[in-house]
Structure formats: structure tokens, C-alpha cells
Amino acid sequence: MDNGKKLVVFYSLGGNTRFIAEEIKREEKTDLLELKLKKDIKSKGFLKYLIGGRQAITDKKPELLPYNVNLDQYETIFIGSPIWANHFSPAVNTFLSENSFINKNIALFCCHAGGGEGKAFKHYKERLKGNRFIGEIELKDPLKAKIESVSKLKNWLNNI
């Protein structure tokens, strides 16, 4: 049953998406669900992005560590992911495949190192038909540009 509660669901590999998710939690007084892979990407440096990008493009759905959340409790769900090869992360892909929800307010956010959100928001919206999209934001390297990113985020939150 919807009661105005808000949830942030996110996956973060390098910490950027986690930083933004925690800022949303602080600003919006939300609950937080961090998606964690049962077998995370172990590579270092650029190779981890190559592996993650290949998984994203090929629509992989890696197994997540167990989480306990009842999506029926939430009216608004923020969904966040790094962008790999113009797609949201495989962890978010798994989450969306494992859960079905409609008539929710959905706010989308993504972080990237410079490539932009690509087709990610379009893909989110295709997967989440039957919901109300209340906003979307992309943030470039939030950990490197904390003040600018937080300012942009707060402005976005005030407008949704």
C-alpha cells in the first residue's frame, strides 16, 4: 500500500552512484537499497568497465546478494546506476527483472565518466511501463565535482 514513502535503489561500482544515492536519501528522507552482486566484477582499471559494458550490452542478469524490500510500501522509487556502454548496469537489469511494480512515481538518475546517459533512460522507461516518470538526471563524475553535482541534484529534487 502506497503511503508516501520513498526508496532509492542503486548499484555502484566506483562510488559515484552511491554518493548520489546517499545525497538523495539525506535530502528526501528515503530508505536506501544498495544492490550488490553475488559475484562482483574483480578486474581493476579500465578492464572492469570493459567487462561491465559487455555485460550491459548483452543484457546479462547477474545474481544479486539477497535483499529484503517490499516495493508495495513505496510511492516513489529513485533508481540509480552507473552508465556502461549506454546502458544501465547489469545489477539494475537483474533488479528490474526480479521485481514488478506499477503506478509508482519513478525518478531516474545515472552517473558516468563522460559518455552521457546514452539510451539508458529510454531503456529504463521501456522496462518500467505503467509507472509515472517524475524526473531524470545524469551526473558526470560526481565524486570529482561534488559541489557542482550536489547543487545540480538539489535543484533537480526541488523540481520533481
Secondary structure as a PSIPRED ss2 file (coil, helix, strand):
# PSIPRED VFORMAT (PSIPRED V4.0)

   1 M C   1.000  0.000  0.000
   2 D C   1.000  0.000  0.000
   3 N C   1.000  0.000  0.000
   4 G C   1.000  0.000  0.000
   5 K C   1.000  0.000  0.000
   6 K E   0.000  0.000  1.000
   7 L E   0.000  0.000  1.000
   8 V E   0.000  0.000  1.000
   9 V E   0.000  0.000  1.000
  10 F E   0.000  0.000  1.000
  11 Y C   1.000  0.000  0.000
  12 S C   1.000  0.000  0.000
  13 L C   1.000  0.000  0.000
  14 G C   1.000  0.000  0.000
  15 G C   1.000  0.000  0.000
  16 N H   0.000  1.000  0.000
  17 T H   0.000  1.000  0.000
  18 R H   0.000  1.000  0.000
  19 F H   0.000  1.000  0.000
  20 I H   0.000  1.000  0.000
  21 A H   0.000  1.000  0.000
  22 E H   0.000  1.000  0.000
  23 E H   0.000  1.000  0.000
  24 I H   0.000  1.000  0.000
  25 K H   0.000  1.000  0.000
  26 R H   0.000  1.000  0.000
  27 E H   0.000  1.000  0.000
  28 E H   0.000  1.000  0.000
  29 K C   1.000  0.000  0.000
  30 T C   1.000  0.000  0.000
  31 D E   0.000  0.000  1.000
  32 L E   0.000  0.000  1.000
  33 L E   0.000  0.000  1.000
  34 E E   0.000  0.000  1.000
  35 L C   1.000  0.000  0.000
  36 K C   1.000  0.000  0.000
  37 L E   0.000  0.000  1.000
  38 K C   1.000  0.000  0.000
  39 K C   1.000  0.000  0.000
  40 D C   1.000  0.000  0.000
  41 I C   1.000  0.000  0.000
  42 K C   1.000  0.000  0.000
  43 S C   1.000  0.000  0.000
  44 K C   1.000  0.000  0.000
  45 G C   1.000  0.000  0.000
  46 F H   0.000  1.000  0.000
  47 L H   0.000  1.000  0.000
  48 K H   0.000  1.000  0.000
  49 Y H   0.000  1.000  0.000
  50 L H   0.000  1.000  0.000
  51 I H   0.000  1.000  0.000
  52 G H   0.000  1.000  0.000
  53 G H   0.000  1.000  0.000
  54 R H   0.000  1.000  0.000
  55 Q H   0.000  1.000  0.000
  56 A H   0.000  1.000  0.000
  57 I H   0.000  1.000  0.000
  58 T C   1.000  0.000  0.000
  59 D C   1.000  0.000  0.000
  60 K C   1.000  0.000  0.000
  61 K C   1.000  0.000  0.000
  62 P C   1.000  0.000  0.000
  63 E C   1.000  0.000  0.000
  64 L E   0.000  0.000  1.000
  65 L C   1.000  0.000  0.000
  66 P C   1.000  0.000  0.000
  67 Y C   1.000  0.000  0.000
  68 N C   1.000  0.000  0.000
  69 V C   1.000  0.000  0.000
  70 N C   1.000  0.000  0.000
  71 L H   0.000  1.000  0.000
  72 D H   0.000  1.000  0.000
  73 Q H   0.000  1.000  0.000
  74 Y C   1.000  0.000  0.000
  75 E C   1.000  0.000  0.000
  76 T E   0.000  0.000  1.000
  77 I E   0.000  0.000  1.000
  78 F E   0.000  0.000  1.000
  79 I E   0.000  0.000  1.000
  80 G E   0.000  0.000  1.000
  81 S E   0.000  0.000  1.000
  82 P E   0.000  0.000  1.000
  83 I E   0.000  0.000  1.000
  84 W E   0.000  0.000  1.000
  85 A C   1.000  0.000  0.000
  86 N C   1.000  0.000  0.000
  87 H E   0.000  0.000  1.000
  88 F E   0.000  0.000  1.000
  89 S C   1.000  0.000  0.000
  90 P H   0.000  1.000  0.000
  91 A H   0.000  1.000  0.000
  92 V H   0.000  1.000  0.000
  93 N H   0.000  1.000  0.000
  94 T H   0.000  1.000  0.000
  95 F H   0.000  1.000  0.000
  96 L H   0.000  1.000  0.000
  97 S H   0.000  1.000  0.000
  98 E H   0.000  1.000  0.000
  99 N C   1.000  0.000  0.000
 100 S C   1.000  0.000  0.000
 101 F C   1.000  0.000  0.000
 102 I C   1.000  0.000  0.000
 103 N C   1.000  0.000  0.000
 104 K C   1.000  0.000  0.000
 105 N E   0.000  0.000  1.000
 106 I E   0.000  0.000  1.000
 107 A E   0.000  0.000  1.000
 108 L E   0.000  0.000  1.000
 109 F E   0.000  0.000  1.000
 110 C E   0.000  0.000  1.000
 111 C E   0.000  0.000  1.000
 112 H E   0.000  0.000  1.000
 113 A C   1.000  0.000  0.000
 114 G C   1.000  0.000  0.000
 115 G C   1.000  0.000  0.000
 116 G C   1.000  0.000  0.000
 117 E C   1.000  0.000  0.000
 118 G C   1.000  0.000  0.000
 119 K C   1.000  0.000  0.000
 120 A H   0.000  1.000  0.000
 121 F H   0.000  1.000  0.000
 122 K H   0.000  1.000  0.000
 123 H H   0.000  1.000  0.000
 124 Y H   0.000  1.000  0.000
 125 K H   0.000  1.000  0.000
 126 E H   0.000  1.000  0.000
 127 R H   0.000  1.000  0.000
 128 L C   1.000  0.000  0.000
 129 K C   1.000  0.000  0.000
 130 G C   1.000  0.000  0.000
 131 N C   1.000  0.000  0.000
 132 R E   0.000  0.000  1.000
 133 F E   0.000  0.000  1.000
 134 I E   0.000  0.000  1.000
 135 G E   0.000  0.000  1.000
 136 E E   0.000  0.000  1.000
 137 I E   0.000  0.000  1.000
 138 E E   0.000  0.000  1.000
 139 L E   0.000  0.000  1.000
 140 K E   0.000  0.000  1.000
 141 D C   1.000  0.000  0.000
 142 P C   1.000  0.000  0.000
 143 L C   1.000  0.000  0.000
 144 K C   1.000  0.000  0.000
 145 A C   1.000  0.000  0.000
 146 K H   0.000  1.000  0.000
 147 I H   0.000  1.000  0.000
 148 E H   0.000  1.000  0.000
 149 S H   0.000  1.000  0.000
 150 V H   0.000  1.000  0.000
 151 S H   0.000  1.000  0.000
 152 K H   0.000  1.000  0.000
 153 L H   0.000  1.000  0.000
 154 K H   0.000  1.000  0.000
 155 N H   0.000  1.000  0.000
 156 W H   0.000  1.000  0.000
 157 L H   0.000  1.000  0.000
 158 N H   0.000  1.000  0.000
 159 N C   1.000  0.000  0.000
 160 I C   1.000  0.000  0.000
